[in-house]
Amino acid sequence: MLKTLILESDFTRKLATMVRFEDKDMYTIIINDNEAGVWLNIHCIGNEWISIANQFNGKHLRINNPNWKNTLEEIICQHTCLNQAEPL
């Protein structure tokens, strides 16, 4: 689901290292690859901005997907619920 969200979203590169934003919800998403270790490290600021460690020279990307935050929170909830499920 996360891969689909990223691939279906458009982003605008922001040429500043500091950005202003209204939404205070922040997430760090670490995507691991079994062979290569950490593959992608995404810092999300609500429904407004993302930055990806070691990419784009530290610049921020504006999220152009109005459903980004809701979809991301659904993915997080599903993952949390799966990990908290008790074994039968």
N, C-alpha and C positions, 0 to 999 in steps of 0.2 A: 504493500500500500504506500509506503514512504517513497519508494522508487517512482511509482505512478504519480504521486503528488508532485515530486520534483520535476519529472519529465513533462507533466501537463501544465506547469507554471511558467509564466514569463517573468523575466527579471530585467531591471534597468540598472546598469552600473552607475554608482555614485562616486564621483571623483574626489571625495573627501574622506579622511580617516575618521572624522567625528560626524555623527548625525544626530538630529533632533527627532524625537518620537513621542507620541502620546501614550501608546499602549505600553504598560509596564510589565506584562508577562514576558518572561525570557526563558528560553530553553537552550540546552546544548545537546546536540544529537551526535553521537559517535557511532559511525558505521564501521564495523570490524570485518576484516577479511581473514579467514583462517590461515592463509598462507603468508600474507603480507603484513599482518598486524592491523593497526589503525589505517583505514583506507580514506575515510572522509570525516572531518570534524566540522559540523555546521552549528553556528551560533545564531539563534533566531530571536528577534525582538518582536514579539506579538505578531501582528498581521502586517508589519510595515517593512522590516529589513531583515536580511540575513548576511552573515559574513562567513567565509569558509577559510579556515586556517590554511596558511601557505598557498593561497590562491588569490589572484587579482591584486597582488601587491598590497594586501591589507585593506583594500577598498571595500565598501559595502554595496550590496545589491538591493535595490528596492523591489519588493514583491508586488507583482502585478496580477495577483490572483485573490479575489475577494473571499474565496473559501479556504484560503491557506490555513488560518488559525483554527477554524472549526475542524477541518480535516485532520490537522496535526494533533489536536486534542483528542479526537476520536481514535487515532492510531495509538497515542500514548495510553488512553484508557483501555483499549483492547489488550495492549501488551501487559499493562498492570493487572488487569483482571485475569489474564491467562496465567501470570506468574503467581497470583494469590489463590488460585483454585486449589482446593484440597483434594488429595488423591482419594480415589474410591476405596 
